Amino acid sequence: MSLEKYSIGDLAKHFDITARSIRFYEEQKLIKPEREGLKRIYYTKDKVRLKLILRGKRLGFSLAEISTLFELYDMNQNSQAQLETMLELTKNKRAVLKQQLHDIQTLMDELDDVETRCKEELNDIKRGVA
Protein backbone atom coordinates (compact mmCIF):
# COMPACT_ATOMS: atom_id res chain seq x y z
CA MET A 1 0.00 0.00 0.00
CA SER A 2 1.54 3.29 -1.06
CA LEU A 3 1.11 6.41 1.02
CA GLU A 4 0.01 9.50 -0.83
CA LYS A 5 2.64 12.23 -0.60
CA TYR A 6 2.20 15.97 -0.94
CA SER A 7 4.59 18.85 -1.28
CA ILE A 8 4.07 22.10 0.58
CA GLY A 9 3.00 23.64 -2.74
CA ASP A 10 0.39 20.89 -3.25
CA LEU A 11 -1.18 21.57 0.13
CA ALA A 12 -0.98 25.35 -0.24
CA LYS A 13 -2.78 25.13 -3.57
CA HIS A 14 -5.35 22.61 -2.32
CA PHE A 15 -6.33 24.74 0.68
CA ASP A 16 -5.75 28.11 -1.04
CA ILE A 17 -3.29 29.26 1.61
CA THR A 18 0.36 30.26 1.50
CA ALA A 19 3.29 27.94 2.03
CA ARG A 20 4.29 30.36 4.79
CA SER A 21 1.05 29.56 6.63
CA ILE A 22 1.83 25.85 6.44
CA ARG A 23 5.36 26.45 7.72
CA PHE A 24 3.88 28.49 10.57
CA TYR A 25 1.60 25.59 11.57
CA GLU A 26 4.67 23.37 11.45
CA GLU A 27 6.55 25.80 13.72
CA GLN A 28 3.59 25.60 16.12
CA LYS A 29 3.99 21.79 16.03
CA LEU A 30 0.48 21.29 14.67
CA ILE A 31 1.77 19.36 11.68
CA LYS A 32 5.00 17.40 11.42
CA PRO A 33 6.09 16.62 7.87
CA GLU A 34 8.93 14.28 7.12
CA ARG A 35 12.05 15.68 5.53
CA GLU A 36 14.12 14.67 2.54
CA GLY A 37 17.01 17.06 2.92
CA LEU A 38 15.40 20.50 2.90
CA LYS A 39 12.24 19.24 1.19
CA ARG A 40 9.12 18.71 3.29
CA ILE A 41 7.05 15.60 2.60
CA TYR A 42 3.45 15.64 3.76
CA TYR A 43 1.13 12.65 3.97
CA THR A 44 -2.63 12.26 4.16
CA LYS A 45 -2.57 12.64 7.97
CA ASP A 46 -0.88 16.03 7.54
CA LYS A 47 -3.48 17.03 4.96
CA VAL A 48 -6.29 16.03 7.35
CA ARG A 49 -4.69 17.96 10.22
CA LEU A 50 -4.30 21.02 8.03
CA LYS A 51 -7.98 20.77 7.11
CA LEU A 52 -8.88 20.55 10.81
CA ILE A 53 -6.62 23.51 11.66
CA LEU A 54 -8.31 25.66 9.03
CA ARG A 55 -11.78 24.55 10.13
CA GLY A 56 -10.91 25.25 13.76
CA LYS A 57 -9.65 28.72 12.89
CA ARG A 58 -12.79 29.41 10.87
CA LEU A 59 -14.85 28.43 13.94
CA GLY A 60 -12.81 30.84 16.04
CA PHE A 61 -10.65 28.38 17.96
CA SER A 62 -7.14 29.45 18.88
CA LEU A 63 -4.12 27.48 17.72
CA ALA A 64 -3.52 26.55 21.37
CA GLU A 65 -7.01 25.08 21.58
CA ILE A 66 -6.51 23.19 18.33
CA SER A 67 -3.16 21.93 19.60
CA THR A 68 -4.79 20.65 22.81
CA LEU A 69 -7.33 18.69 20.78
CA PHE A 70 -4.57 17.19 18.63
CA GLU A 71 -2.59 16.19 21.71
CA LEU A 72 -5.62 14.47 23.23
CA TYR A 73 -6.27 12.68 19.92
CA ASP A 74 -2.64 11.58 19.65
CA MET A 75 -2.78 10.08 23.15
CA ASN A 76 -5.96 8.12 22.44
CA GLN A 77 -7.80 8.22 19.13
CA ASN A 78 -11.08 7.25 20.83
CA SER A 79 -10.60 9.76 23.59
CA GLN A 80 -13.45 10.68 25.87
CA ALA A 81 -11.23 13.51 27.10
CA GLN A 82 -10.91 14.87 23.56
CA LEU A 83 -14.67 14.83 23.04
CA GLU A 84 -15.34 16.43 26.42
CA THR A 85 -12.73 19.11 25.71
CA MET A 86 -14.26 19.77 22.30
CA LEU A 87 -17.71 20.11 23.87
CA GLU A 88 -16.37 22.55 26.47
CA LEU A 89 -14.56 24.61 23.80
CA THR A 90 -17.70 24.64 21.68
CA LYS A 91 -19.83 25.74 24.64
CA ASN A 92 -17.38 28.56 25.45
CA LYS A 93 -17.13 29.66 21.83
CA ARG A 94 -20.92 29.70 21.52
CA ALA A 95 -21.19 31.90 24.64
CA VAL A 96 -18.63 34.35 23.24
CA LEU A 97 -20.43 34.50 19.90
CA LYS A 98 -23.81 35.06 21.57
CA GLN A 99 -22.33 37.97 23.52
CA GLN A 100 -20.79 39.40 20.36
CA LEU A 101 -24.13 39.03 18.57
CA HIS A 102 -25.86 40.87 21.41
CA ASP A 103 -23.20 43.61 21.31
CA ILE A 104 -23.59 43.96 17.55
CA GLN A 105 -27.38 44.20 17.85
CA THR A 106 -27.03 46.88 20.53
CA LEU A 107 -24.67 48.83 18.29
CA MET A 108 -27.01 48.46 15.31
CA ASP A 109 -29.89 49.81 17.44
CA GLU A 110 -27.74 52.80 18.47
CA LEU A 111 -26.81 53.45 14.84
CA ASP A 112 -30.49 53.30 13.86
CA ASP A 113 -31.26 55.86 16.55
CA VAL A 114 -28.46 58.20 15.43
CA GLU A 115 -29.52 57.84 11.81
CA THR A 116 -33.14 58.63 12.66
CA ARG A 117 -32.19 61.73 14.67
CA CYS A 118 -29.88 62.96 11.90
CA LYS A 119 -32.60 62.54 9.28
CA GLU A 120 -35.12 64.37 11.45
CA GLU A 121 -32.72 67.28 12.04
CA LEU A 122 -31.83 67.40 8.36
CA ASN A 123 -35.52 67.50 7.43
CA ASP A 124 -36.06 70.30 9.97
CA ILE A 125 -33.19 72.29 8.44
CA LYS A 126 -34.54 71.78 4.91
CA ARG A 127 -37.98 72.98 6.03
CA GLY A 128 -36.40 75.98 7.75
CA VAL A 129 -37.53 74.91 11.22
CA ALA A 130 -34.08 74.97 12.82
C-alpha positions in Angstrom: 0.0 0.0 0.0 1.5 3.3 -1.1 1.1 6.4 1.0 0.0 9.5 -0.8 2.6 12.2 -0.6 2.2 16.0 -0.9 4.6 18.9 -1.3 4.1 22.1 0.6 3.0 23.6 -2.7 0.4 20.9 -3.3 -1.2 21.6 0.1 -1.0 25.3 -0.2 -2.8 25.1 -3.6 -5.3 22.6 -2.3 -6.3 24.7 0.7 -5.7 28.1 -1.0 -3.3 29.3 1.6 0.4 30.3 1.5 3.3 27.9 2.0 4.3 30.4 4.8 1.1 29.6 6.6 1.8 25.9 6.4 5.4 26.4 7.7 3.9 28.5 10.6 1.6 25.6 11.6 4.7 23.4 11.4 6.6 25.8 13.7 3.6 25.6 16.1 4.0 21.8 16.0 0.5 21.3 14.7 1.8 19.4 11.7 5.0 17.4 11.4 6.1 16.6 7.9 8.9 14.3 7.1 12.1 15.7 5.5 14.1 14.7 2.5 17.0 17.1 2.9 15.4 20.5 2.9 12.2 19.2 1.2 9.1 18.7 3.3 7.1 15.6 2.6 3.5 15.6 3.8 1.1 12.7 4.0 -2.6 12.3 4.2 -2.6 12.6 8.0 -0.9 16.0 7.5 -3.5 17.0 5.0 -6.3 16.0 7.3 -4.7 18.0 10.2 -4.3 21.0 8.0 -8.0 20.8 7.1 -8.9 20.5 10.8 -6.6 23.5 11.7 -8.3 25.7 9.0 -11.8 24.5 10.1 -10.9 25.3 13.8 -9.6 28.7 12.9 -12.8 29.4 10.9 -14.9 28.4 13.9 -12.8 30.8 16.0 -10.7 28.4 18.0 -7.1 29.4 18.9 -4.1 27.5 17.7 -3.5 26.5 21.4 -7.0 25.1 21.6 -6.5 23.2 18.3 -3.2 21.9 19.6 -4.8 20.6 22.8 -7.3 18.7 20.8 -4.6 17.2 18.6 -2.6 16.2 21.7 -5.6 14.5 23.2 -6.3 12.7 19.9 -2.6 11.6 19.6 -2.8 10.1 23.1 -6.0 8.1 22.4 -7.8 8.2 19.1 -11.1 7.2 20.8 -10.6 9.8 23.6 -13.5 10.7 25.9 -11.2 13.5 27.1 -10.9 14.9 23.6 -14.7 14.8 23.0 -15.3 16.4 26.4 -12.7 19.1 25.7 -14.3 19.8 22.3 -17.7 20.1 23.9 -16.4 22.6 26.5 -14.6 24.6 23.8 -17.7 24.6 21.7 -19.8 25.7 24.6 -17.4 28.6 25.5 -17.1 29.7 21.8 -20.9 29.7 21.5 -21.2 31.9 24.6 -18.6 34.4 23.2 -20.4 34.5 19.9 -23.8 35.1 21.6 -22.3 38.0 23.5 -20.8 39.4 20.4 -24.1 39.0 18.6 -25.9 40.9 21.4 -23.2 43.6 21.3 -23.6 44.0 17.5 -27.4 44.2 17.8 -27.0 46.9 20.5 -24.7 48.8 18.3 -27.0 48.5 15.3 -29.9 49.8 17.4 -27.7 52.8 18.5 -26.8 53.4 14.8 -30.5 53.3 13.9 -31.3 55.9 16.6 -28.5 58.2 15.4 -29.5 57.8 11.8 -33.1 58.6 12.7 -32.2 61.7 14.7 -29.9 63.0 11.9 -32.6 62.5 9.3 -35.1 64.4 11.5 -32.7 67.3 12.0 -31.8 67.4 8.4 -35.5 67.5 7.4 -36.1 70.3 10.0 -33.2 72.3 8.4 -34.5 71.8 4.9 -38.0 73.0 6.0 -36.4 76.0 7.8 -37.5 74.9 11.2 -34.1 75.0 12.8 
